Amino acid sequence: MNQNPKAIANLILDVANQIGRPASNLTLNKIAYFAHGSYLAKYKSPLIDAKIEAWQYGPVFREIYHEFKKCGDKNVSFFAKELNVDTGDMEVAQWSLPDDQVDFLRTVIASYLELSPGYLVEKSHLEDGPWHKAWYYEGRINPGMEISDEAILAHFSAQVRH
């Protein structure tokens, strides 16, 4: 059940609001990446239906970045919206997952919200990790290169307890 990246950003914001741990755009992108990797390792299916790119500060979903870029490095104080093609209205992006998967994701998200933005960046930059392999592909820096689900699955499968 691939999800829109904005919907997953909203799930992260929902958990952040519940536990009182605000999140910046950078934090949202890193946690969306970690949630995607954890979900992929557990369910063997991608969580988010968008390309993940290797940017200077780690993995980025362009859709999340652009939705919240006006916040700069400040905490995000609103939910992501998307166009409802039936009504033409902008509406809060909603996730659609079974309860057990939402519970799993809420646990993953809450654990990453406990970490500082700097640590999230560091954790996403592990040598020989998915970001590192894309960023330094063929020995050159490759900003914007896609981080494949195969690389993410291999990395997270070794780390996630089932």
Phi, psi and chi 1 to 4 in degrees:
 res  aa     phi    psi   chi1   chi2   chi3   chi4
   1 MET       -   76.0  -86.0 -169.7  140.8      -
   2 ASN   -61.3  138.2  -64.9   -4.9      -      -
   3 GLN  -112.4  153.5  -57.5  -66.0  -57.9      -
   4 ASN   -66.9  136.5  175.8  -51.1      -      -
   5 PRO   -58.4  -33.8    9.2  -16.0      -      -
   6 LYS   -66.5  -36.0  -69.5  179.6 -178.1 -177.1
   7 ALA   -64.6  -40.7      -      -      -      -
   8 ILE   -69.6  -36.1  -63.6  -55.4      -      -
   9 ALA   -58.9  -40.6      -      -      -      -
  10 ASN   -67.2  -35.7  -73.6  -14.7      -      -
  11 LEU   -62.8  -42.8  175.9   57.9      -      -
  12 ILE   -62.2  -44.2  -63.8  165.1      -      -
  13 LEU   -63.8  -36.9  -71.6  167.5      -      -
  14 ASP   -61.6  -47.8 -172.5   49.0      -      -
  15 VAL   -64.0  -42.9  174.4      -      -      -
  16 ALA   -58.3  -43.6      -      -      -      -
  17 ASN   -65.7  -40.0  -69.9  -22.4      -      -
  18 GLN   -64.1  -38.6  -74.2  178.2  -11.5      -
  19 ILE  -100.9    2.7   65.3  172.4      -      -
  20 GLY    69.8   35.2      -      -      -      -
  21 ARG  -122.0   90.0  -61.8  -72.4  -60.1 -159.0
  22 PRO   -59.7  159.2    3.4   -3.0      -      -
  23 ALA  -134.0  137.7      -      -      -      -
  24 SER   -89.4  174.9   66.2      -      -      -
  25 ASN   -58.0  -45.6 -168.4  -10.8      -      -
  26 LEU   -59.1  -46.6 -178.6  141.0      -      -
  27 THR   -61.8  -43.2  -61.4      -      -      -
  28 LEU   -59.1  -44.5  -72.6  174.6      -      -
  29 ASN   -65.3  -42.7  -97.0  -70.3      -      -
  30 LYS   -66.2  -44.7  -61.8  -52.1  155.7  -90.8
  31 ILE   -69.0  -34.8  -66.1  176.5      -      -
  32 ALA   -60.8  -40.5      -      -      -      -
  33 TYR   -63.9  -48.1  164.1   74.3      -      -
  34 PHE   -65.9  -37.7  -68.1  124.7      -      -
  35 ALA   -65.0  -43.1      -      -      -      -
  36 HIS   -59.6  -47.1  178.6   78.3      -      -
  37 GLY   -64.6  -42.9      -      -      -      -
  38 SER   -65.0  -42.7  -61.6      -      -      -
  39 TYR   -64.2  -45.0 -175.2   93.9      -      -
  40 LEU   -59.5  -42.9 -172.2   58.7      -      -
  41 ALA   -67.8  -38.3      -      -      -      -
  42 LYS   -78.3  -44.8 -178.0  168.1  177.9   68.6
  43 TYR  -104.0   -3.8  -63.3  105.1      -      -
  44 LYS    56.7   32.3  -54.1  -59.2 -175.5 -120.4
  45 SER  -147.9  142.3  176.3      -      -      -
  46 PRO   -65.9  141.9  -15.4   26.1      -      -
  47 LEU   -80.3  -47.0  171.5   63.2      -      -
  48 ILE  -108.4  136.4  -61.4  174.6      -      -
  49 ASP   -95.0   40.7   66.2   -2.7      -      -
  50 ALA  -138.3  160.5      -      -      -      -
  51 LYS   -70.5  138.0 -177.5  168.7  107.2  170.1
  52 ILE  -104.2  126.5  -54.7  169.9      -      -
  53 GLU  -110.1  150.0  -63.4 -179.7   22.7      -
  54 ALA   -86.8  109.3      -      -      -      -
  55 TRP  -111.3  171.1  -72.7   18.7      -      -
  56 GLN   -51.8  -42.8 -179.7  178.0   -1.2      -
  57 TYR   -96.6   18.7  -66.4  106.6      -      -
  58 GLY   119.0 -166.0      -      -      -      -
  59 PRO   -66.1  138.7  -16.4   28.2      -      -
  60 VAL  -139.3  136.5  170.2      -      -      -
  61 PHE   -96.4  115.7  -68.3   91.8      -      -
  62 ARG   -54.4  -38.7  -79.5 -176.8 -177.8  -93.8
  63 GLU   -61.2  -40.3  -62.7   85.8  -11.5      -
  64 ILE   -71.6  -47.4  -65.2  172.6      -      -
  65 TYR   -55.0  -51.5  172.8   78.8      -      -
  66 HIS   -68.4  -32.2  -72.9  -64.4      -      -
  67 GLU   -63.6  -35.5 -177.0   72.9   10.4      -
  68 PHE  -115.0    7.6  -60.5  111.6      -      -
  69 LYS   -61.9  -26.8   68.9 -177.3  176.1 -175.9
  70 LYS   -66.4  -14.8   63.3 -176.6  163.7 -165.1
  71 CYS   -79.0  -13.8  -63.1      -      -      -
  72 GLY    59.8 -131.7      -      -      -      -
  73 ASP   -96.6    9.7   62.6   -4.6      -      -
  74 LYS   -80.7  163.4  -54.8  -71.2 -172.5 -106.4
  75 ASN   -69.5  142.5  -68.6  -34.6      -      -
  76 VAL   -75.7  133.2  172.7      -      -      -
  77 SER  -120.9   16.5   59.9      -      -      -
  78 PHE  -147.6  161.3   57.0   92.5      -      -
  79 PHE   -91.6  151.2  -72.6  101.7      -      -
  80 ALA   -69.7  143.6      -      -      -      -
  81 LYS  -118.0  157.9  -67.1 -173.1  175.0 -178.2
  82 GLU  -141.9  160.6   61.3 -174.8   -9.6      -
  83 LEU   -77.5  127.6  179.3   66.1      -      -
  84 ASN   -85.4  110.6  178.8  -35.6      -      -
  85 VAL   -68.3  -20.9  -66.3      -      -      -
  86 ASP   -77.0  -38.0  -65.4  -32.3      -      -
  87 THR  -104.7  -20.4   65.6      -      -      -
  88 GLY    81.0    5.3      -      -      -      -
  89 ASP   -94.4  151.2  -65.3  -30.1      -      -
  90 MET   -84.7  127.6  -66.4  -60.3  -72.3      -
  91 GLU  -131.0  155.5  -61.9  176.7   -5.2      -
  92 VAL   -60.5  129.0  171.6      -      -      -
  93 ALA   -66.8  130.3      -      -      -      -
  94 GLN  -113.3  141.6  -60.4  -70.0  -37.6      -
  95 TRP   -89.9  157.0   63.4   88.4      -      -
  96 SER  -140.0   94.2  175.7      -      -      -
  97 LEU  -139.3  154.2  -68.8  163.4      -      -
  98 PRO   -61.7  152.2  -20.4   30.5      -      -
  99 ASP   -55.6  -41.0  -70.8  -15.7      -      -
 100 ASP   -64.1  -35.0   63.2  -42.7      -      -
 101 GLN   -72.8  -38.3  -67.3  178.1   14.8      -
 102 VAL   -63.6  -42.3  172.5      -      -      -
 103 ASP   -60.6  -43.9  -68.8  -16.4      -      -
 104 PHE   -58.7  -48.7  168.5   75.8      -      -
 105 LEU   -64.3  -40.5  -71.8  168.4      -      -
 106 ARG   -59.8  -39.3  -74.3 -178.2 -179.6  -80.5
 107 THR   -65.5  -46.6  -59.7      -      -      -
 108 VAL   -60.3  -49.1  168.6      -      -      -
 109 ILE   -61.0  -46.5  -69.3  164.3      -      -
 110 ALA   -59.9  -39.1      -      -      -      -
 111 SER   -66.1  -38.8   69.2      -      -      -
 112 TYR   -75.2  -28.7  -77.5  107.2      -      -
 113 LEU   -65.9  -20.0  -78.7  165.6      -      -
 114 GLU   -73.3  -15.5  -64.9  -62.9  -36.8      -
 115 LEU   -93.4  151.7  -55.0  173.9      -      -
 116 SER   -73.7  154.5   71.9      -      -      -
 117 PRO   -55.5  -40.3  -26.1   34.7      -      -
 118 GLY   -61.4  -40.9      -      -      -      -
 119 TYR   -68.6  -36.9 -172.6   74.4      -      -
 120 LEU   -61.7  -41.1  -67.5  171.7      -      -
 121 VAL   -62.6  -47.8  169.1      -      -      -
 122 GLU   -59.0  -44.9 -177.4 -179.6  -44.3      -
 123 LYS   -65.6  -30.1 -169.1  165.4  175.6   58.6
 124 SER   -82.5  -10.5   70.2      -      -      -
 125 HIS  -103.3   17.8  -80.0   70.6      -      -
 126 LEU   -53.4  136.2  -65.1  176.2      -      -
 127 GLU   -59.8  134.6 -169.0  167.3  -21.0      -
 128 ASP    67.7   10.3  -71.5  -29.9      -      -
 129 GLY   -81.6  174.7      -      -      -      -
 130 PRO   -57.8  -44.5  -24.8   33.5      -      -
 131 TRP   -62.6  -47.8  174.3   86.8      -      -
 132 HIS   -58.9  -43.2 -171.4  -92.7      -      -
 133 LYS   -66.5  -37.3  -71.9  177.0 -178.3  175.5
 134 ALA   -74.3  -44.6      -      -      -      -
 135 TRP   -62.4  -41.1 -175.1 -104.6      -      -
 136 TYR  -105.0   27.5  -67.0  107.6      -      -
 137 TYR   -55.8  131.4 -177.4   73.6      -      -
 138 GLU    54.9   32.6  -66.4 -174.5  -12.4      -
 139 GLY    76.4    7.6      -      -      -      -
 140 ARG  -122.6  155.4  -64.1 -178.4  -39.4 -144.2
 141 ILE   -76.4  130.7  -67.2  176.9      -      -
 142 ASN  -127.9   73.3  -64.7  -75.9      -      -
 143 PRO   -59.1  137.4  -15.2   24.3      -      -
 144 GLY    85.1   -2.6      -      -      -      -
 145 MET   -65.9  141.2 -175.2  162.0 -172.2      -
 146 GLU   -69.7  138.3 -177.3  171.4    2.0      -
 147 ILE   -96.3  116.7  -57.2  171.7      -      -
 148 SER   -75.0  150.0   73.0      -      -      -
 149 ASP   -62.5  -30.5  -81.3  -18.3      -      -
 150 GLU   -63.3  -44.5  -67.0   77.6   19.2      -
 151 ALA   -66.3  -39.9      -      -      -      -
 152 ILE   -66.0  -44.2  -65.9  168.2      -      -
 153 LEU   -60.7  -46.6  176.7   59.8      -      -
 154 ALA   -59.5  -43.4      -      -      -      -
 155 HIS   -67.7  -49.7  178.0   75.6      -      -
 156 PHE   -75.5  -28.7  -80.9   84.9      -      -
 157 SER   -61.3  -31.6  -69.7      -      -      -
 158 ALA   -75.5  -15.6      -      -      -      -
 159 GLN  -109.9  -27.6  -63.2 -179.2    1.5      -
 160 VAL   -84.7  131.8  172.9      -      -      -
 161 ARG   -89.1  133.3  -66.2 -176.3 -151.2  116.8
 162 HIS   -94.1      -  -59.8  -75.9      -      -
